């Protein structure tokens, strides 16, 4: 398994050793991540997951909707055609806690309260903050409201790397969730506190929006890649960008291609494929319950005519957990969207509310226009790859628009024969905006040259905010599992032997 922090990985292993399922372990790890990396996730955010068993593939969209009282005409614009990421207008109903229960009810083995014991202990007694977590924490300080500043920066600065962070208020919330289930968040005093914080910050999420929230089990989005099949979450999630780009490169015989000529050609093809894919998804991906959204085949047909060198979607933060057991494979991703979400803090609960509403456009003619009771364009992308119908790769890459980009590059390297660790650690490129691409120093020079020769402007990576993501991945080859956690972040991976 692979998780975004050592404490989360330890929790997952403990739950597996206690007889828990892969889903139990992933939920327990995710709850811990909300304690140790509150910049990226927590009970105020959303969750999606792809789960494979011997019988089927299940995909859960645990994202929340805008408030039913949302007035599109009065929602502010961020100056670039989208809802601002800070403040109440960005707040949508948090879906993570309901999604935890939906996953556990269908795939769990352990008791519900047992899943939260590690997170409650971490919040109550303290857990060490990672080096990357500390840096992200300090860099996001300007997003928080006064209550958030008091909670997360009580001494005026973020916790240092290795410093123990305690959050007693969150420990109490997790204790209530363990005892009462999602009702603890979606109804009663805590729901009133969530709604009060959102509306006081200018938002439109009220207690009835929370009470009416429900996740959705949806059909997986599938892309055929020859001997492999890529599965992810369909719109309004941007996993379709991963699928479209991977299939574009595969159809040109370059996915996994290596060699002096083919490797650089594949790099240029990946950049172009992602450029085209993002143009398509920005044009038409929206909540299919609220607007017409083309099917995958139609979006694929649009790729050839899609413009390049255009704008890119938003780029917030996320966490991933990947767990494989003989019976289940799960890729779970959760997020408060931007670092510390909307900056709107539920002081009584020790958590922030997500900024997922910033995925809406303010162009009211667009299918993804802000509207009441609607899910916005969503960046989180859990991805599972099958071979002969069997899960062989589960992966996620944090970083908003870096998620499809990082996943495609890792998949390409794996299909080219790289080990999982090498594929995760290898240098990456990042398509930014308007035909601009930045690259890590460790990216092959021939790749960089090929991308530039394809007409893209190459920038110094020091000029880029957002970095090159951080991956969590598990690979099954024959009957051998390997796991990898990206050294770019604070994650940990491990493979353990479970008793028969």
VOGU-3710 file (C-alpha; in Angstrom, 3 decimals, decimal comma):
1> xxxxxxxxxx> 0,000/0,000/0,000  0,995/3,634/-0,427  -0,210/6,691/1,484  0,715/10,345/1,737  2,236/10,288/5,243  3,965/7,715/7,417  1,306/7,979/10,108  -1,412/7,228/7,529  0,515/4,235/6,204  0,961/2,912/9,739
11> xxxxxxxxxx> -2,785/3,206/10,304  -3,537/1,313/7,096  -1,142/-1,505/7,986  -2,613/-1,814/11,480  -6,140/-2,082/10,072  -5,047/-4,705/7,539  -3,348/-6,749/10,251  -6,522/-6,510/12,336  -8,414/-8,263/9,539  -9,619/-5,200/7,695
21> xxxxxxxxxx> -10,240/-4,975/3,980  -8,285/-2,783/1,582  -11,137/-0,293/1,772  -11,029/-0,285/5,586  -7,319/0,471/5,418  -7,802/3,235/2,859  -10,529/4,922/4,920  -8,445/4,765/8,076  -5,428/6,209/6,278  -7,526/8,957/4,696
31> xxxxxxxxxx> -8,914/10,006/8,073  -5,348/10,311/9,379  -4,347/12,403/6,355  -6,976/14,955/7,350  -5,129/15,343/10,648  -1,529/15,469/9,428  -2,045/17,276/6,106  -5,000/19,628/6,630  -3,826/21,773/3,734  -4,901/18,982/1,374
41> xxxxxxxxxx> -7,799/17,064/2,846  -10,184/16,565/5,750  -13,804/16,100/6,744  -14,644/19,402/5,034  -13,671/18,056/1,607  -14,687/15,562/-1,081  -13,718/11,987/-1,935  -13,782/9,713/-4,975  -12,657/6,100/-5,249  -12,243/3,198/-7,639
51> xxxxxxxxxx> -12,564/-0,273/-6,087  -11,933/-3,595/-7,811  -12,957/-6,968/-6,415  -12,943/-10,381/-7,988  -16,482/-9,785/-9,193  -16,663/-6,199/-10,327  -15,398/-2,636/-10,527  -17,132/-0,012/-8,395  -16,654/3,742/-8,699  -17,854/6,188/-6,074
61> xxxxxxxxxx> -18,295/9,899/-6,701  -18,415/11,364/-3,218  -18,334/15,000/-4,274  -20,809/17,571/-2,987  -23,078/20,068/-4,677  -23,502/23,797/-4,432  -26,198/25,140/-2,151  -29,724/25,073/-3,503  -30,058/28,799/-2,808  -27,092/29,713/-4,990
71> xxxxxxxxxx> -27,845/32,774/-7,108  -25,596/32,531/-10,180  -26,026/36,202/-10,983  -24,607/37,268/-7,627  -21,631/34,886/-7,459  -18,384/36,859/-7,796  -15,786/36,277/-10,509  -12,080/35,760/-9,836  -11,082/37,858/-12,838  -10,453/34,796/-15,000
81> xxxxxxxxxx> -13,992/33,547/-15,513  -14,257/31,295/-12,474  -15,596/31,488/-8,927  -13,002/32,839/-6,438  -11,187/30,141/-4,473  -11,258/31,953/-1,134  -14,451/32,620/0,801  -17,961/31,249/1,053  -18,757/31,348/-2,670  -16,266/28,508/-3,165
91> xxxxxxxxxx> -17,839/26,254/-0,516  -19,798/23,212/-1,657  -21,246/20,444/0,512  -18,389/18,290/1,858  -18,763/14,707/0,655  -15,916/12,801/2,297  -17,641/11,547/5,434  -20,686/10,217/3,585  -18,354/8,557/1,057  -16,434/6,836/3,843
101> xxxxxxxxxx> -19,654/5,240/5,025  -20,764/4,253/1,519  -17,434/2,530/0,888  -17,416/0,834/4,278  -20,981/-0,413/4,005  -20,214/-2,117/0,697  -16,625/-3,263/1,149  -15,677/-3,005/4,828  -14,986/-5,784/7,294  -14,015/-4,106/10,521
111> xxxxxxxxxx> -16,438/-2,170/12,686  -16,991/1,433/11,648  -15,582/2,922/14,892  -12,349/0,935/14,526  -11,493/2,800/11,327  -11,143/6,107/13,142  -9,103/5,078/16,161  -5,759/5,951/14,512  -6,973/9,382/13,355  -8,539/10,199/16,720
121> xxxxxxxxxx> -5,291/9,288/18,465  -3,257/11,383/16,018  -5,500/14,417/16,472  -5,742/14,130/20,255  -2,139/13,218/21,112  -0,380/14,811/18,162  1,375/13,643/15,021  4,548/14,818/13,335  4,125/17,173/10,392  6,064/16,194/7,266
131> xxxxxxxxxx> 8,598/18,406/5,540  6,414/18,994/2,485  3,342/19,383/4,660  5,063/22,102/6,677  6,099/23,957/3,533  2,595/23,804/2,045  1,133/24,860/5,394  3,332/27,956/5,609  2,750/28,839/1,966  -1,029/28,791/2,373
141> xxxxxxxxxx> -1,273/31,043/5,416  -2,860/33,939/3,518  -5,900/31,839/2,591  -7,230/31,342/6,111  -9,896/33,360/7,876  -9,314/34,590/11,442  -10,567/31,345/12,964  -8,262/29,387/10,681  -5,274/31,541/11,562  -5,953/30,898/15,238
151> xxxxxxxxxx> -6,361/27,154/14,692  -3,552/26,358/12,261  -1,050/29,138/12,998  -1,430/29,701/16,744  2,153/30,942/17,087  2,140/32,897/13,847  3,909/30,242/11,791  3,184/26,760/10,480  4,419/23,744/12,439  7,994/22,919/11,478
161> xxxxxxxxxx> 8,909/19,619/9,866  8,889/16,972/12,585  6,896/19,117/14,996  3,915/17,422/16,644  0,566/18,896/15,662  -2,516/18,436/17,854  -6,110/19,249/16,960  -8,389/18,397/19,915  -11,475/19,856/18,227  -10,991/17,560/15,219
171> xxxxxxxxxx> -10,391/14,620/17,563  -13,815/15,280/19,066  -15,449/15,484/15,622  -13,853/12,209/14,552  -15,012/10,633/17,815  -18,571/11,721/17,048  -18,325/10,416/13,476  -17,041/7,088/14,815  -19,984/6,885/17,203  -22,813/8,290/15,083
181> xxxxxxxxxx> -21,682/7,937/11,479  -22,154/10,698/8,892  -25,157/12,038/10,810  -22,617/13,707/13,090  -21,594/16,006/10,229  -24,704/16,323/8,090  -27,297/16,889/10,791  -27,360/18,474/14,227  -25,030/20,995/15,872  -22,026/20,374/13,631
191> xxxxxxxxxx> -24,126/20,779/10,492  -25,366/24,089/11,837  -21,770/25,139/12,507  -20,746/24,210/8,943  -23,658/26,098/7,439  -23,061/29,057/9,719  -19,410/29,334/8,728  -20,231/29,023/5,025  -23,013/31,584/5,003  -21,131/34,034/7,225
201> xxxxxxxxxx> -18,375/33,980/4,598  -20,860/34,792/1,831  -21,699/31,246/0,752  -24,989/29,482/0,134  -24,613/26,053/1,780  -27,319/25,634/4,436  -28,304/22,846/6,819  -30,836/21,361/4,395  -28,146/21,084/1,715  -26,042/19,088/4,156
211> xxxxxxxxxx> -28,949/16,894/5,232  -29,804/16,049/1,623  -26,275/15,167/0,514  -25,671/11,745/-1,024  -22,775/10,122/-2,867  -23,242/8,452/-6,236  -22,138/5,028/-7,420  -21,327/5,594/-11,087  -20,146/3,560/-14,041  -16,369/3,668/-14,490
221> xxxxxxxxxx> -14,964/5,637/-17,385  -12,937/3,148/-19,455  -10,178/3,639/-22,024  -8,784/0,726/-24,021  -4,992/0,740/-24,287  -4,360/-2,467/-26,184  -3,599/-5,124/-23,615  -4,554/-2,785/-20,789  -7,670/-0,906/-19,752  -7,607/2,352/-17,814
231> xxxxxxxxxx> -10,486/3,013/-15,403  -11,299/6,215/-13,572  -14,169/8,430/-12,394  -16,377/9,957/-15,130  -17,438/13,627/-15,370  -17,656/15,965/-13,635  -14,240/14,616/-12,609  -11,277/15,336/-14,873  -10,194/11,690/-15,073  -11,459/11,839/-18,641
241> xxxxxxxxxx> -8,389/13,972/-19,433  -6,113/11,127/-18,316  -8,062/8,643/-20,418  -8,233/10,809/-23,532  -4,542/11,660/-23,466  -3,427/8,075/-22,813  -5,569/6,783/-25,651  -4,307/9,482/-28,046  -0,687/8,501/-27,397  -1,512/4,783/-27,548
251> xxxxxxxxxx> -3,321/5,163/-30,866  -0,128/6,632/-32,318  1,927/3,685/-31,148  3,909/5,783/-28,687  2,536/4,867/-25,249  5,410/3,022/-23,607  7,708/3,636/-26,574  11,395/3,902/-25,721  14,637/4,471/-27,582  16,631/7,391/-28,904
261> xxxxxxxxxx> 13,904/8,472/-31,323  10,706/6,957/-29,938  11,173/8,185/-26,345  11,403/11,888/-27,229  8,622/11,477/-29,809  6,446/9,996/-27,064  7,220/12,941/-24,776  6,103/15,434/-27,419  3,011/13,327/-28,124  2,099/13,250/-24,427
271> xxxxxxxxxx> 2,287/17,035/-24,144  0,163/17,503/-27,248  -2,333/14,853/-26,094  -2,737/16,505/-22,711  -3,048/19,929/-24,327  -5,856/18,700/-26,569  -7,517/16,699/-23,788  -7,655/19,676/-21,437  -9,156/21,805/-24,213  -11,933/19,250/-24,645
281> xxxxxxxxxx> -12,684/18,829/-20,955  -12,668/22,567/-20,283  -15,209/22,976/-23,055  -17,690/20,318/-22,046  -17,051/18,563/-18,705  -19,742/19,399/-16,175  -22,198/17,747/-13,800  -24,143/15,322/-16,008  -27,119/15,576/-13,645  -27,412/19,286/-14,383
291> xxxxxxxxxx> -26,152/19,757/-17,946  -25,658/17,714/-21,134  -22,187/16,166/-21,197  -20,857/14,321/-24,266  -19,962/10,673/-23,881  -16,361/9,520/-23,855  -16,383/8,408/-27,489  -17,672/11,795/-28,600  -15,029/13,603/-26,571  -12,404/11,314/-28,071
301> xxxxxxxxxx> -13,645/12,209/-31,562  -13,186/15,911/-30,726  -9,500/15,535/-29,867  -8,223/15,871/-33,417  -9,860/19,267/-33,878  -9,227/20,482/-30,338  -7,083/23,617/-30,033  -3,652/23,563/-28,460  -1,679/26,252/-26,616  -4,808/27,237/-24,730
311> xxxxxxxxxx> -5,787/27,860/-21,087  -5,662/25,170/-18,424  -8,071/24,314/-15,604  -7,451/24,922/-11,925  -4,586/23,382/-10,004  -5,336/22,761/-6,289  -4,112/20,042/-3,879  -5,171/16,481/-3,062  -4,141/13,305/-1,206  -4,178/9,713/-2,471
321> xxxxxxxxxx> -4,175/6,313/-0,809  -3,701/3,086/-2,773  -4,217/-0,338/-1,174  -4,117/-3,747/-2,853  -5,010/-7,029/-1,139  -5,787/-10,392/-2,753  -9,505/-9,591/-2,541  -9,645/-5,848/-3,239  -7,773/-3,057/-4,945  -8,717/0,498/-4,056
331> xxxxxxxxxx> -7,510/3,908/-5,181  -8,999/6,574/-2,942  -8,508/10,293/-3,318  -9,767/13,092/-1,117  -9,291/16,823/-1,159  -10,316/20,215/0,171  -9,312/21,540/-3,280  -6,934/24,445/-2,665  -4,497/24,468/0,203  -6,691/24,905/3,271
341> xxxxxxxxxx> -9,650/24,850/0,903  -11,714/28,005/0,879  -10,019/29,283/4,036  -13,432/29,170/5,711  -12,934/27,455/9,062  -15,416/25,559/11,233  -13,769/26,511/14,499  -15,924/24,132/16,573  -14,806/21,208/14,450  -11,158/21,998/13,843
351> xxxxxxxxxx> -11,385/21,826/10,052  -11,737/23,984/6,945  -14,365/23,788/4,222  -13,316/22,946/0,689  -13,080/25,418/-2,169  -14,459/23,029/-4,764  -16,954/25,642/-5,984  -14,042/27,461/-7,609  -14,301/24,794/-10,329  -17,451/26,493/-11,647
361> xxxxxxxxxx> -17,221/28,996/-14,461  -19,103/32,279/-14,124  -20,032/32,154/-17,815  -23,687/31,238/-17,358  -23,910/29,907/-20,937  -21,356/27,193/-20,214  -22,454/23,664/-19,150  -20,161/24,018/-16,116  -21,687/27,349/-15,084  -22,280/27,964/-11,406
371> xxxxxxxxxx> -25,847/27,026/-10,480  -27,895/25,730/-7,539  -27,551/22,085/-6,411  -24,809/21,300/-8,922  -21,438/19,574/-8,793  -18,548/21,601/-10,280  -15,745/20,455/-12,565  -13,681/18,285/-10,230  -9,940/17,677/-10,399  -9,435/14,537/-8,303
381> xxxxxxxxxx> -8,478/11,479/-10,375  -8,148/7,990/-8,840  -6,978/5,634/-11,600  -6,869/1,850/-11,869  -5,301/-0,076/-14,762  -6,389/-3,615/-15,647  -4,616/-6,327/-17,585  -6,785/-9,236/-18,760  -9,481/-7,874/-16,458  -7,251/-7,999/-13,386
391> xxxxxxxxxx> -6,060/-4,897/-11,474  -2,341/-4,420/-12,059  -1,808/-0,739/-11,249  -3,448/1,693/-8,906  -2,155/5,249/-8,871  -2,792/8,852/-8,096  -0,746/12,033/-8,481  -1,589/15,099/-6,428  -1,644/18,597/-7,832  -4,801/19,593/-9,732
401> xxxxxxxxxx> -3,856/19,805/-13,416  -0,752/17,742/-12,638  -2,903/14,711/-11,831  -3,614/13,569/-15,416  -0,155/14,696/-16,505  1,721/12,791/-13,828  -0,417/9,685/-14,243  0,191/9,578/-17,996  3,952/9,935/-17,562  4,112/7,194/-14,922
411> xxxxxxxxxx> 1,986/4,843/-17,037  4,142/5,534/-20,105  7,335/4,689/-18,236  5,870/1,525/-16,730  4,694/0,272/-20,109  8,184/1,017/-21,392  9,664/-1,391/-18,879  10,611/0,846/-15,948  10,194/-0,388/-12,400  7,458/1,239/-10,344
421> xxxxxxxxxx> 9,948/3,146/-8,210  11,830/4,407/-11,248  8,615/5,441/-12,996  7,426/7,391/-9,971  10,754/9,084/-9,303  11,664/9,933/-12,917  11,781/13,559/-14,030  8,489/15,050/-15,210  7,200/17,791/-17,429  4,246/20,004/-16,580
431> xxxxxxxxxx> 2,052/21,700/-19,173  1,050/24,965/-17,559  -0,939/27,317/-19,759  -0,978/28,843/-23,225  1,573/26,433/-24,661  4,065/26,768/-21,822  5,799/23,711/-20,367  8,196/23,425/-17,463  10,419/20,445/-16,748  12,316/19,040/-13,807
441> xxxxxxxxxx> 16,093/19,018/-14,075  15,998/15,210/-13,996  13,856/14,944/-17,140  15,764/13,475/-20,083  17,283/16,333/-22,124  16,069/14,669/-25,327  12,495/14,789/-24,006  12,835/18,484/-23,244  14,285/19,174/-26,678  11,466/17,271/-28,378
451> xxxxxxxxxx> 8,810/19,185/-26,456  10,410/22,484/-27,477  10,707/21,347/-31,095  6,968/20,578/-31,042  6,279/24,289/-30,552  5,979/24,571/-26,783  7,644/27,325/-24,796  9,958/25,862/-22,158  10,092/27,644/-18,791  12,453/27,323/-15,873
461> xxxxxxxxxx> 10,844/25,196/-13,165  11,757/27,828/-10,558  9,109/30,083/-12,096  6,293/27,608/-11,506  3,942/27,381/-8,548  2,464/23,948/-7,896  5,401/21,693/-8,632  5,322/18,348/-10,339  2,903/16,477/-8,115  3,432/13,596/-5,746
471> xxxxxxxxxx> 2,457/10,032/-6,594  1,154/7,074/-4,624  1,088/3,809/-6,556  0,876/0,032/-6,255  1,830/-2,382/-9,043  0,941/-6,063/-9,315  3,194/-8,072/-11,664  2,317/-11,783/-11,739  1,733/-12,451/-8,030  4,213/-9,883/-6,770
481> xxxxxxxxxx> 3,194/-6,506/-5,370  5,398/-3,441/-5,302  4,456/-0,058/-3,890  5,940/3,389/-4,299  5,545/6,768/-2,622  6,858/9,832/-4,393  9,983/11,345/-2,779  8,631/14,736/-3,843  6,163/14,501/-0,932  5,890/13,012/2,577
491> xxxxxxxxxx> 4,394/9,672/1,550  5,307/6,147/2,576  4,767/2,814/0,848  5,001/-0,732/2,137  4,222/-4,316/1,191  3,244/-6,659/4,023  2,396/-10,344/4,322  -1,029/-11,043/5,772  -1,938/-14,282/7,521  -4,024/-16,766/5,526
//
